[in-house]
Amino acid sequence: MMSSNKRTFKTCGFVFAAIMIVALSPMMASAAKPAAIYSLKAEGLSYPFCAYGIEKQLGNIAGVESVSTDIESGTVTVSMEAGASLDESEARHAVEKAGFTLRSFKKGD
């Protein structure tokens, strides 16, 4: 027969595990959502300083996790935080504010 102290300890362990699962569930759910990635084509990117300007403007948008530019192809890749999305008009405004023209806007897979 199990003593009262062992039974209480075992019950507390189960209760603690249940509390941790409930507490961590929102974090696990948000981590399960993949981050959205967008591919933008901007006309006029030709120098690293150009890339800096467009990356700075796009990076100021709420939810943007990272921005990288391929000057050769004129492609800007924007990665969003989990659960966030990028609106085309918002991206267009940021690109124009940096002095460029947005030619295409595609959400990645």
C-alpha atoms as one frame of an Amber mdcrd trajectory, in Angstrom:
protein
   0.000   0.000   0.000   1.284   3.469  -0.899   1.970   5.866   1.955   0.146
   9.184   2.135   3.334  11.211   1.474   4.178   9.259  -1.691   0.619   9.584
  -2.987   0.621  13.369  -2.330   3.987  13.754  -4.101   2.766  11.729  -7.086
  -0.465  13.779  -7.276   1.490  17.041  -7.062   3.694  15.847  -9.922   0.672
  15.216 -12.137  -0.864  18.567 -11.208   2.419  20.357 -11.939   2.709  18.632
 -15.332  -0.873  19.578 -16.219  -0.282  23.207 -15.237   2.888  23.362 -17.345
   1.112  21.935 -20.387  -1.690  24.482 -20.075   0.773  27.348 -19.481   2.997
  26.455 -22.432   0.192  25.668 -24.897  -0.105  29.240 -26.282   3.657  29.373
 -26.890   3.653  25.994 -28.613   0.664  26.980 -30.745   2.324  30.185 -31.945
   5.569  28.346 -32.617   3.666  25.870 -34.764   2.513  28.614 -37.142   5.156
  29.021 -39.828   6.477  32.487 -40.491   5.262  34.034 -43.743   7.887  34.849
 -46.365   7.347  37.358 -49.155   9.302  37.947 -52.334   9.290  41.481 -53.728
  10.823  42.743 -56.952  11.997  46.330 -56.826  13.156  48.349 -59.787  16.329
  50.377 -59.398  18.347  48.303 -56.915  21.945  48.522 -58.045  24.202  49.270
 -55.053  24.530  48.011 -51.474  23.419  51.409 -50.207  20.174  50.920 -52.177
  19.669  47.628 -50.370  20.224  49.318 -47.016  17.543  51.939 -47.727  14.885
  49.453 -48.800  15.740  47.034 -45.976  15.449  49.854 -43.440  12.012  50.934
 -44.689  10.620  47.388 -44.872  12.176  46.552 -41.504  10.148  49.352 -39.895
   6.890  47.530 -40.671   5.342  45.837 -37.637   5.850  42.071 -37.650   8.847
  42.040 -40.004  11.470  39.662 -38.653  14.144  40.041 -41.345  14.766  41.538
 -44.764  17.400  40.457 -47.264  18.178  41.857 -50.689  19.665  40.267 -53.787
  20.884  43.305 -55.717  21.681  41.323 -58.852  18.101  40.088 -59.314  16.377
  43.042 -57.647  14.644  40.665 -55.263  13.865  41.543 -51.666  12.879  38.711
 -49.316  10.837  39.662 -46.264  10.346  37.171 -43.419   7.556  37.873 -40.991
   7.205  36.870 -37.350   4.982  33.865 -36.704   1.344  34.813 -37.197   2.129
  38.165 -38.881   1.475  39.012 -42.524   2.599  41.700 -44.942   0.070  43.760
 -46.843   1.002  44.616 -50.449   0.024  48.266 -50.098   2.149  48.570 -46.960
   5.113  46.980 -48.768   4.580  49.254 -51.795   4.560  52.327 -49.553   7.828
  51.270 -47.846   9.533  50.529 -51.178   8.434  53.883 -52.623   9.532  55.690
 -49.467  12.990  54.186 -50.042  12.941  55.634 -53.568  12.128  52.518 -55.611
   9.240  51.054 -57.550   7.605  47.783 -56.492   7.211  45.573 -59.582   5.928
  42.373 -58.001   4.739  41.068 -54.652   4.401  37.340 -53.944   3.778  35.412
 -50.775   6.030  32.355 -50.545   4.888  28.835 -49.736
